[in-house]
Amino acid sequence: MKIAIVGTGYVGLVSSACFAELGHEVIGVDIDEAKVRMLKSGKSPIYEPELEELIQRNLASGRLSFTTELSEAIPGAQVVFSAVATPPNADYSADLRAVFTVAESVAEHAVSDLIFVNKSTVPVGTGRKCEDSINAILKRREVPYQIPVISNPEFLREGCAVHDTMQPDRIVVGINGSEHAKEVMEELYQPLTRVGKPLLVMSRESSEIVKYASNAFLACKISFINMISELCETTGGSVREVAAGMGLDDRIGPRFLHAGVGYGGSCFPKDVKALIALSKETGVPLPLVKATHDMNNRQRQRFFKKILGALQPGASVTIWGLSFKPKTDDLREAPSLDLIPMLTRAGHKVTVFDPVALEKSKAILKKRVTYASSHMEAAKDADAIVVMTEWDLFRGVDLKKLKEAMRGKNLFDGRNIYEPSEAREAGLTYWGIGVK
């Protein structure tokens, strides 16, 4: 099957490479000429395990190609995916301008029947608006083409995006009234459903809500355990022990019950905010969603306050980890980018290290910090180490050697990756979250 995917960010690029790997002919479309040149050369503009190898293999096979021109991608395509960004506006609502631009452009360039698929995360009702816009343009063009709009939300985790595409928990497809579209989507995903991956067909409105509801629930789970971490600190409990006792309940499960400095990234913050905005728009109260957002902000500030309160004036502070999570170079909504300006404004000297996000961070942090080439170089003569991303490299560090490299002894563990007793035995002053 020939498909076009508009937008080569995380979702669009991973989807393009994986659909090509599944045997489809895929054309990725992006207006960024430099990015398209990079992709044509087999280089990935984002760090994602396995992705660059997939791009190179499928470019070589001829199943994958890239262009800046939508008009080149549409002829012959049975399905056009919109995978453009939907960032939050100032009022938390999703910025849908790119989504509507893609829908209108597809309608303008269509030369036959095709299926338009929203893969971007969009508020409920967006599919209907896209369909209305497409139909209006087709009517103005006086062409008889049928372009049903369906919803096919992604559920990718950065750092595991290739695996999540090729081995999905479920494939959600939202279709209103088009049996042909249902048959095409079933054919498109047949390589995955053949091996038992479930494809759930539902109304377009339900599918648009599923993505937001899923991410908000997971974010709520994180905020819940972070809320409990503060109670543990005040009363002498251990949030690790509490989480273990909760997680062994099959109804709860252990995942997303890890206390830390809070969630970040491109999905949880954006989608929680979008639901808050949708609550205002519809008049439907969503107090748990608002509390999730507020608790995440509180958790960050609570940890940052600990750090600032413990440091001596003009301290040398080392930040281990800049990306919002390991196995990605994504800095969107990363807690590190909130903390670093607070430290520099307070007069502290900041040195940073991240295994993959260091180069990308330079465009944001510029000369406000010192960049180290290794985690131990960054630790040399530091008064304090702050762990902001739980990279495996940091988990395996020899804490005694760390203490020897440092000038001071404060270890602020924003991801609870160390045992407090081991840190103290190494001569470090340990500051965790929800643990003593």
One Martini backbone bead per residue (centre of mass of N, CA, C, O) as a GRO file, in nm:
protein
  436
    1MET     BB    1   0.098   0.035   0.020
    2LYS     BB    2   0.035   0.376  -0.027
    3ILE     BB    3   0.186   0.635   0.177
    4ALA     BB    4   0.140   0.944   0.360
    5ILE     BB    5   0.352   1.156   0.576
    6VAL     BB    6   0.286   1.441   0.770
    7GLY     BB    7   0.553   1.472   0.935
    8THR     BB    8   0.898   1.440   1.105
    9GLY     BB    9   0.868   1.362   1.379
   10TYR     BB   10   0.831   1.130   1.598
   11VAL     BB   11   0.573   1.010   1.475
   12GLY     BB   12   0.623   1.034   1.166
   13LEU     BB   13   0.903   0.894   1.148
   14VAL     BB   14   0.842   0.628   1.284
   15SER     BB   15   0.604   0.553   1.104
   16SER     BB   16   0.751   0.554   0.836
   17ALA     BB   17   0.965   0.335   0.901
   18CYS     BB   18   0.763   0.109   0.995
   19PHE     BB   19   0.582   0.087   0.747
   20ALA     BB   20   0.816   0.010   0.561
   21GLU     BB   21   0.897  -0.246   0.723
   22LEU     BB   22   0.595  -0.370   0.658
   23GLY     BB   23   0.587  -0.301   0.316
   24HIS     BB   24   0.538  -0.014   0.259
   25GLU     BB   25   0.485   0.280   0.076
   26VAL     BB   26   0.675   0.572   0.179
   27ILE     BB   27   0.601   0.927   0.229
   28GLY     BB   28   0.774   1.190   0.360
   29VAL     BB   29   0.661   1.509   0.495
   30ASP     BB   30   0.839   1.834   0.486
   31ILE     BB   31   0.921   2.182   0.516
   32ASP     BB   32   1.206   2.100   0.608
   33GLU     BB   33   1.480   2.095   0.417
   34ALA     BB   34   1.708   2.002   0.605
   35LYS     BB   35   1.567   1.750   0.710
   36VAL     BB   36   1.524   1.609   0.438
   37ARG     BB   37   1.820   1.586   0.364
   38MET     BB   38   1.898   1.413   0.604
   39LEU     BB   39   1.702   1.176   0.546
   40LYS     BB   40   1.810   1.107   0.260
   41SER     BB   41   2.101   1.030   0.402
   42GLY     BB   42   2.011   0.857   0.680
   43LYS     BB   43   1.949   1.076   0.895
   44SER     BB   44   1.857   1.150   1.220
   45PRO     BB   45   1.715   1.428   1.403
   46ILE     BB   46   1.672   1.202   1.618
   47TYR     BB   47   1.682   1.030   1.920
   48GLU     BB   48   1.631   0.674   1.848
   49PRO     BB   49   1.619   0.365   1.891
   50GLU     BB   50   1.663   0.210   1.563
   51LEU     BB   51   1.580   0.432   1.355
   52GLU     BB   52   1.822   0.477   1.160
   53GLU     BB   53   1.829   0.187   1.055
   54LEU     BB   54   1.547   0.192   0.927
   55ILE     BB   55   1.591   0.420   0.732
   56GLN     BB   56   1.829   0.299   0.572
   57ARG     BB   57   1.696   0.031   0.484
   58ASN     BB   58   1.438   0.169   0.336
   59LEU     BB   59   1.589   0.341   0.140
   60ALA     BB   60   1.736   0.105  -0.002
   61SER     BB   61   1.460  -0.046  -0.086
   62GLY     BB   62   1.239   0.200  -0.169
   63ARG     BB   63   1.002   0.238   0.059
   64LEU     BB   64   1.158   0.512   0.135
   65SER     BB   65   1.072   0.865   0.140
   66PHE     BB   66   1.138   1.222   0.074
   67THR     BB   67   0.960   1.548   0.106
   68THR     BB   68   0.838   1.895   0.055
   69GLU     BB   69   0.599   1.783  -0.137
   70LEU     BB   70   0.273   1.700  -0.135
   71SER     BB   71   0.217   1.671  -0.446
   72GLU     BB   72   0.418   1.414  -0.463
   73ALA     BB   73   0.261   1.217  -0.249
   74ILE     BB   74  -0.046   1.177  -0.335
   75PRO     BB   75  -0.016   1.024  -0.582
   76GLY     BB   76  -0.147   0.697  -0.510
   77ALA     BB   77  -0.249   0.745  -0.238
   78GLN     BB   78  -0.458   0.596   0.013
   79VAL     BB   79  -0.295   0.735   0.256
   80VAL     BB   80  -0.310   1.024   0.484
   81PHE     BB   81  -0.100   1.147   0.726
   82SER     BB   82  -0.125   1.334   1.027
   83ALA     BB   83   0.197   1.442   1.212
   84VAL     BB   84   0.163   1.705   1.356
   85ALA     BB   85   0.186   1.953   1.568
   86THR     BB   86   0.013   2.021   1.912
   87PRO     BB   87   0.061   2.269   2.080
   88PRO     BB   88   0.034   2.478   2.337
   89ASN     BB   89  -0.130   2.731   2.439
   90ALA     BB   90  -0.169   2.974   2.671
   91ASP     BB   91  -0.466   2.825   2.742
   92TYR     BB   92  -0.389   2.500   2.670
   93SER     BB   93  -0.470   2.472   2.403
   94ALA     BB   94  -0.464   2.334   2.098
   95ASP     BB   95  -0.262   2.372   1.820
   96LEU     BB   96  -0.434   2.333   1.490
   97ARG     BB   97  -0.313   2.464   1.234
   98ALA     BB   98  -0.154   2.229   1.102
   99VAL     BB   99  -0.387   2.031   1.067
  100PHE     BB  100  -0.566   2.214   0.882
  101THR     BB  101  -0.354   2.259   0.664
  102VAL     BB  102  -0.331   1.966   0.576
  103ALA     BB  103  -0.626   1.914   0.504
  104GLU     BB  104  -0.642   2.138   0.287
  105SER     BB  105  -0.405   2.038   0.109
  106VAL     BB  106  -0.522   1.764   0.040
  107ALA     BB  107  -0.779   1.873  -0.100
  108GLU     BB  108  -0.621   2.041  -0.320
  109HIS     BB  109  -0.432   1.772  -0.426
  110ALA     BB  110  -0.635   1.582  -0.498
  111VAL     BB  111  -0.685   1.294  -0.753
  112SER     BB  112  -0.845   1.110  -0.545
  113ASP     BB  113  -0.924   0.882  -0.352
  114LEU     BB  114  -0.898   0.900   0.014
  115ILE     BB  115  -0.737   0.886   0.338
  116PHE     BB  116  -0.770   1.069   0.638
  117VAL     BB  117  -0.523   1.084   0.908
  118ASN     BB  118  -0.521   1.134   1.250
  119LYS     BB  119  -0.219   1.117   1.452
  120SER     BB  120  -0.253   1.338   1.601
  121THR     BB  121  -0.313   1.509   1.889
  122VAL     BB  122  -0.666   1.565   1.936
  123PRO     BB  123  -0.945   1.703   1.994
  124VAL     BB  124  -1.257   1.664   2.024
  125GLY     BB  125  -1.382   1.733   1.684
  126THR     BB  126  -1.153   1.760   1.468
  127GLY     BB  127  -1.247   1.563   1.248
  128ARG     BB  128  -1.500   1.718   1.169
  129LYS     BB  129  -1.354   1.979   1.082
  130CYS     BB  130  -1.182   1.851   0.863
  131GLU     BB  131  -1.416   1.735   0.694
  132ASP     BB  132  -1.554   2.005   0.634
  133SER     BB  133  -1.312   2.134   0.490
  134ILE     BB  134  -1.270   1.923   0.269
  135ASN     BB  135  -1.557   1.931   0.145
  136ALA     BB  136  -1.550   2.232   0.066
  137ILE     BB  137  -1.313   2.207  -0.135
  138LEU     BB  138  -1.427   1.989  -0.320
  139LYS     BB  139  -1.673   2.157  -0.403
  140ARG     BB  140  -1.517   2.394  -0.525
  141ARG     BB  141  -1.361   2.196  -0.732
  142GLU     BB  142  -1.561   1.987  -0.855
  143VAL     BB  143  -1.512   1.704  -0.707
  144PRO     BB  144  -1.582   1.341  -0.633
  145TYR     BB  145  -1.420   1.293  -0.391
  146GLN     BB  146  -1.330   1.067  -0.126
  147ILE     BB  147  -1.253   1.194   0.226
  148PRO     BB  148  -1.217   1.040   0.491
  149VAL     BB  149  -1.207   1.093   0.846
  150ILE     BB  150  -0.967   0.968   1.072
  151SER     BB  151  -0.859   0.806   1.378
  152ASN     BB  152  -0.493   0.737   1.488
  153PRO     BB  153  -0.357   0.708   1.759
  154GLU     BB  154  -0.074   0.737   1.950
  155PHE     BB  155   0.156   0.516   2.184
  156LEU     BB  156   0.438   0.652   2.233
  157ARG     BB  157   0.765   0.600   2.361
  158GLU     BB  158   1.025   0.755   2.432
  159GLY     BB  159   1.285   0.514   2.356
  160CYS     BB  160   1.026   0.302   2.237
  161ALA     BB  161   0.892   0.362   1.953
  162VAL     BB  162   0.951   0.119   1.772
  163HIS     BB  163   0.836  -0.098   1.952
  164ASP     BB  164   0.545   0.034   1.983
  165THR     BB  165   0.482   0.002   1.676
  166MET     BB  166   0.552  -0.315   1.638
  167GLN     BB  167   0.436  -0.364   1.964
  168PRO     BB  168   0.136  -0.309   2.032
  169ASP     BB  169  -0.121  -0.305   2.254
  170ARG     BB  170  -0.282  -0.109   2.049
  171ILE     BB  171  -0.523  -0.024   1.785
  172VAL     BB  172  -0.668   0.287   1.711
  173VAL     BB  173  -0.989   0.338   1.535
  174GLY     BB  174  -1.169   0.619   1.401
  175ILE     BB  175  -1.504   0.574   1.265
  176ASN     BB  176  -1.756   0.745   1.048
  177GLY     BB  177  -1.927   0.555   0.806
  178SER     BB  178  -1.663   0.389   0.671
  179GLU     BB  179  -1.602   0.087   0.536
  180HIS     BB  180  -1.358   0.139   0.357
  181ALA     BB  181  -1.171   0.255   0.576
  182LYS     BB  182  -1.169   0.002   0.749
  183GLU     BB  183  -1.041  -0.188   0.537
  184VAL     BB  184  -0.778  -0.026   0.496
  185MET     BB  185  -0.678  -0.032   0.792
  186GLU     BB  186  -0.668  -0.338   0.813
  187GLU     BB  187  -0.457  -0.370   0.588
  188LEU     BB  188  -0.233  -0.189   0.701
  189TYR     BB  189  -0.231  -0.369   0.992
  190GLN     BB  190  -0.192  -0.676   0.925
  191PRO     BB  191   0.104  -0.739   1.021
  192LEU     BB  192  -0.001  -0.709   1.327
  193THR     BB  193  -0.271  -0.876   1.348
  194ARG     BB  194  -0.146  -1.154   1.269
  195VAL     BB  195   0.014  -1.142   1.571
  196GLY     BB  196  -0.230  -1.028   1.780
  197LYS     BB  197  -0.289  -0.733   1.743
  198PRO     BB  198  -0.515  -0.507   1.848
  199LEU     BB  199  -0.806  -0.377   1.676
  200LEU     BB  200  -0.985  -0.077   1.747
  201VAL     BB  201  -1.313   0.002   1.665
  202MET     BB  202  -1.446   0.336   1.662
  203SER     BB  203  -1.529   0.625   1.723
  204ARG     BB  204  -1.390   0.922   1.666
  205GLU     BB  205  -1.442   1.049   1.943
  206SER     BB  206  -1.325   0.822   2.116
  207SER     BB  207  -1.035   0.823   1.994
  208GLU     BB  208  -0.971   1.119   2.077
  209ILE     BB  209  -0.993   1.055   2.388
  210VAL     BB  210  -0.803   0.817   2.452
  211LYS     BB  211  -0.529   0.961   2.454
  212TYR     BB  212  -0.584   1.166   2.677
  213ALA     BB  213  -0.677   0.963   2.893
  214SER     BB  214  -0.418   0.797   2.909
  215ASN     BB  215  -0.215   1.024   2.982
  216ALA     BB  216  -0.367   1.136   3.228
  217PHE     BB  217  -0.357   0.876   3.396
  218LEU     BB  218  -0.048   0.847   3.410
  219ALA     BB  219   0.002   1.126   3.531
  220CYS     BB  220  -0.169   1.074   3.784
  221LYS     BB  221   0.005   0.845   3.896
  222ILE     BB  222   0.255   1.016   3.936
  223SER     BB  223   0.125   1.238   4.117
  224PHE     BB  224   0.035   1.052   4.340
  225ILE     BB  225   0.315   0.947   4.437
  226ASN     BB  226   0.425   1.234   4.484
  227MET     BB  227   0.227   1.304   4.706
  228ILE     BB  228   0.316   1.068   4.895
  229SER     BB  229   0.613   1.157   4.928
  230GLU     BB  230   0.552   1.395   5.119
  231LEU     BB  231   0.430   1.227   5.344
  232CYS     BB  232   0.680   1.055   5.394
  233GLU     BB  233   0.876   1.281   5.476
  234THR     BB  234   0.700   1.383   5.725
  235THR     BB  235   0.660   1.071   5.867
  236GLY     BB  236   0.900   0.842   5.776
  237GLY     BB  237   0.851   0.722   5.519
  238SER     BB  238   0.856   0.511   5.217
  239VAL     BB  239   0.787   0.531   4.886
  240ARG     BB  240   0.902   0.261   4.797
  241GLU     BB  241   0.735   0.084   4.987
  242VAL     BB  242   0.460   0.186   4.904
  243ALA     BB  243   0.479   0.118   4.600
  244ALA     BB  244   0.523  -0.184   4.639
  245GLY     BB  245   0.251  -0.236   4.791
  246MET     BB  246   0.074  -0.133   4.554
  247GLY     BB  247   0.192  -0.280   4.287
  248LEU     BB  248   0.099  -0.583   4.377
  249ASP     BB  249  -0.165  -0.489   4.284
  250ASP     BB  250  -0.339  -0.574   4.007
  251ARG     BB  251  -0.517  -0.306   3.998
  252ILE     BB  252  -0.249  -0.124   3.975
  253GLY     BB  253   0.049  -0.158   3.961
  254PRO     BB  254   0.396  -0.050   3.913
  255ARG     BB  255   0.357   0.147   3.700
  256PHE     BB  256   0.410   0.485   3.761
  257LEU     BB  257   0.541   0.442   4.082
  258HIS     BB  258   0.776   0.677   4.056
  259ALA     BB  259   0.933   0.885   4.231
  260GLY     BB  260   0.988   1.244   4.159
  261VAL     BB  261   1.022   1.551   3.979
  262GLY     BB  262   0.852   1.471   3.734
  263TYR     BB  263   0.696   1.529   3.448
  264GLY     BB  264   0.750   1.533   3.087
  265GLY     BB  265   0.756   1.641   2.767
  266SER     BB  266   0.527   1.610   2.482
  267CYS     BB  267   0.262   1.480   2.631
  268PHE     BB  268   0.165   1.510   2.924
  269PRO     BB  269   0.154   1.820   2.949
  270LYS     BB  270  -0.015   1.876   2.692
  271ASP     BB  271  -0.265   1.683   2.751
  272VAL     BB  272  -0.346   1.797   3.021
  273LYS     BB  273  -0.393   2.085   2.923
  274ALA     BB  274  -0.607   2.016   2.708
  275LEU     BB  275  -0.818   1.912   2.914
  276ILE     BB  276  -0.848   2.174   3.066
  277ALA     BB  277  -0.950   2.333   2.821
  278LEU     BB  278  -1.193   2.143   2.758
  279SER     BB  279  -1.338   2.192   3.021
  280LYS     BB  280  -1.397   2.492   2.967
  281GLU     BB  281  -1.543   2.457   2.691
  282THR     BB  282  -1.771   2.232   2.799
  283GLY     BB  283  -1.820   2.232   3.128
  284VAL     BB  284  -1.648   1.987   3.219
  285PRO     BB  285  -1.538   1.856   3.496
  286LEU     BB  286  -1.160   1.799   3.571
  287PRO     BB  287  -1.009   1.781   3.865
  288LEU     BB  288  -0.787   1.559   3.833
  289VAL     BB  289  -0.632   1.698   3.607
  290LYS     BB  290  -0.563   1.959   3.754
  291ALA     BB  291  -0.416   1.818   3.993
  292THR     BB  292  -0.194   1.689   3.827
  293HIS     BB  293  -0.063   1.951   3.734
  294ASP     BB  294  -0.016   2.083   4.014
  295MET     BB  295   0.156   1.852   4.137
  296ASN     BB  296   0.388   1.866   3.937
  297ASN     BB  297   0.474   2.153   4.008
  298ARG     BB  298   0.518   2.107   4.309
  299GLN     BB  299   0.740   1.892   4.292
  300ARG     BB  300   0.952   2.062   4.161
  301GLN     BB  301   0.963   2.300   4.368
  302ARG     BB  302   1.031   2.126   4.613
  303PHE     BB  303   1.307   2.026   4.511
  304PHE     BB  304   1.437   2.298   4.444
  305LYS     BB  305   1.423   2.408   4.734
  306LYS     BB  306   1.620   2.209   4.855
  307ILE     BB  307   1.865   2.289   4.693
  308LEU     BB  308   1.879   2.598   4.751
  309GLY     BB  309   1.882   2.559   5.070
  310ALA     BB  310   2.170   2.384   5.076
  311LEU     BB  311   2.333   2.594   4.940
  312GLN     BB  312   2.603   2.768   4.897
  313PRO     BB  313   2.739   3.034   4.800
  314GLY     BB  314   2.866   2.982   4.490
  315ALA     BB  315   2.811   2.709   4.379
  316SER     BB  316   2.897   2.391   4.244
  317VAL     BB  317   2.682   2.253   3.992
  318THR     BB  318   2.574   1.929   3.892
  319ILE     BB  319   2.414   1.802   3.599
  320TRP     BB  320   2.243   1.493   3.560
  321GLY     BB  321   2.063   1.541   3.310
  322LEU     BB  322   1.831   1.683   3.055
  323SER     BB  323   1.636   1.506   2.972
  324PHE     BB  324   1.315   1.392   3.056
  325LYS     BB  325   1.443   1.114   2.960
  326PRO     BB  326   1.558   0.831   2.872
  327LYS     BB  327   1.645   0.760   2.536
  328THR     BB  328   1.663   1.081   2.483
  329ASP     BB  329   1.679   1.434   2.342
  330ASP     BB  330   1.435   1.547   2.486
  331LEU     BB  331   1.350   1.889   2.627
  332ARG     BB  332   1.061   1.890   2.676
  333GLU     BB  333   0.970   1.977   2.987
  334ALA     BB  334   1.230   1.975   3.138
  335PRO     BB  335   1.337   2.007   3.458
  336SER     BB  336   1.625   2.118   3.405
  337LEU     BB  337   1.519   2.392   3.262
  338ASP     BB  338   1.409   2.503   3.538
  339LEU     BB  339   1.660   2.485   3.731
  340ILE     BB  340   1.904   2.633   3.602
  341PRO     BB  341   1.802   2.932   3.620
  342MET     BB  342   1.782   2.928   3.930
  343LEU     BB  343   2.084   2.885   3.983
  344THR     BB  344   2.204   3.127   3.824
  345ARG     BB  345   2.040   3.351   3.968
  346ALA     BB  346   2.178   3.258   4.256
  347GLY     BB  347   2.504   3.226   4.170
  348HIS     BB  348   2.559   2.959   4.037
  349LYS     BB  349   2.757   2.702   3.914
  350VAL     BB  350   2.707   2.522   3.599
  351THR     BB  351   2.722   2.174   3.523
  352VAL     BB  352   2.682   1.957   3.232
  353PHE     BB  353   2.527   1.622   3.161
  354ASP     BB  354   2.460   1.415   2.861
  355PRO     BB  355   2.464   1.146   2.649
  356VAL     BB  356   2.255   1.302   2.406
  357ALA     BB  357   2.156   1.624   2.485
  358LEU     BB  358   2.391   1.830   2.473
  359GLU     BB  359   2.377   1.967   2.193
  360LYS     BB  360   2.079   2.060   2.209
  361SER     BB  361   2.120   2.241   2.471
  362LYS     BB  362   2.298   2.476   2.355
  363ALA     BB  363   2.058   2.639   2.222
  364ILE     BB  364   1.942   2.708   2.517
  365LEU     BB  365   2.189   2.757   2.729
  366LYS     BB  366   2.456   2.815   2.620
  367LYS     BB  367   2.673   3.017   2.841
  368ARG     BB  368   2.545   2.947   3.135
  369VAL     BB  369   2.717   2.684   3.101
  370THR     BB  370   2.897   2.387   3.155
  371TYR     BB  371   3.043   2.141   2.941
  372ALA     BB  372   3.061   1.796   2.961
  373SER     BB  373   3.201   1.474   2.846
  374SER     BB  374   3.136   1.362   3.141
  375HIS     BB  375   3.023   1.270   3.446
  376MET     BB  376   3.304   1.290   3.598
  377GLU     BB  377   3.389   1.563   3.495
  378ALA     BB  378   3.141   1.712   3.614
  379ALA     BB  379   3.213   1.625   3.924
  380LYS     BB  380   3.455   1.792   3.946
  381ASP     BB  381   3.449   1.997   4.222
  382ALA     BB  382   3.175   1.956   4.334
  383ASP     BB  383   2.920   2.043   4.565
  384ALA     BB  384   2.693   1.923   4.363
  385ILE     BB  385   2.458   1.668   4.275
  386VAL     BB  386   2.209   1.642   4.003
  387VAL     BB  387   1.952   1.420   3.935
  388MET     BB  388   1.731   1.432   3.632
  389THR     BB  389   1.823   1.156   3.486
  390GLU     BB  390   1.780   0.789   3.449
  391TRP     BB  391   2.048   0.691   3.359
  392ASP     BB  392   2.240   0.409   3.363
  393LEU     BB  393   2.513   0.548   3.404
  394PHE     BB  394   2.428   0.658   3.694
  395ARG     BB  395   2.351   0.396   3.844
  396GLY     BB  396   2.667   0.268   3.818
  397VAL     BB  397   2.804   0.441   4.010
  398ASP     BB  398   3.072   0.513   4.215
  399LEU     BB  399   3.026   0.673   4.510
  400LYS     BB  400   3.317   0.696   4.619
  401LYS     BB  401   3.438   0.826   4.361
  402LEU     BB  402   3.252   1.064   4.360
  403LYS     BB  403   3.340   1.187   4.629
  404GLU     BB  404   3.641   1.224   4.544
  405ALA     BB  405   3.573   1.428   4.303
  406MET     BB  406   3.453   1.606   4.500
  407ARG     BB  407   3.418   1.878   4.719
  408GLY     BB  408   3.160   1.796   4.813
  409LYS     BB  409   2.835   1.602   4.928
  410ASN     BB  410   2.588   1.661   4.752
  411LEU     BB  411   2.297   1.444   4.674
  412PHE     BB  412   2.052   1.489   4.423
  413ASP     BB  413   1.772   1.265   4.379
  414GLY     BB  414   1.528   1.303   4.128
  415ARG     BB  415   1.494   0.952   4.080
  416ASN     BB  416   1.565   0.735   4.290
  417ILE     BB  417   1.852   0.550   4.217
  418TYR     BB  418   1.942   0.542   4.514
  419GLU     BB  419   2.072   0.436   4.809
  420PRO     BB  420   2.095   0.604   5.093
  421SER     BB  421   2.300   0.424   5.248
  422GLU     BB  422   2.521   0.418   5.026
  423ALA     BB  423   2.570   0.722   5.012
  424ARG     BB  424   2.652   0.757   5.312
  425GLU     BB  425   2.889   0.552   5.313
  426ALA     BB  426   3.041   0.744   5.092
  427GLY     BB  427   2.993   1.053   5.223
  428LEU     BB  428   2.710   1.143   5.150
  429THR     BB  429   2.449   1.374   5.101
  430TYR     BB  430   2.120   1.271   5.094
  431TRP     BB  431   1.860   1.361   4.839
  432GLY     BB  432   1.542   1.269   4.811
  433ILE     BB  433   1.213   1.114   4.741
  434GLY     BB  434   1.037   0.989   5.003
  435VAL     BB  435   1.313   0.963   5.166
  436LYS     BB  436   1.572   0.894   5.434
   0.00000   0.00000   0.00000
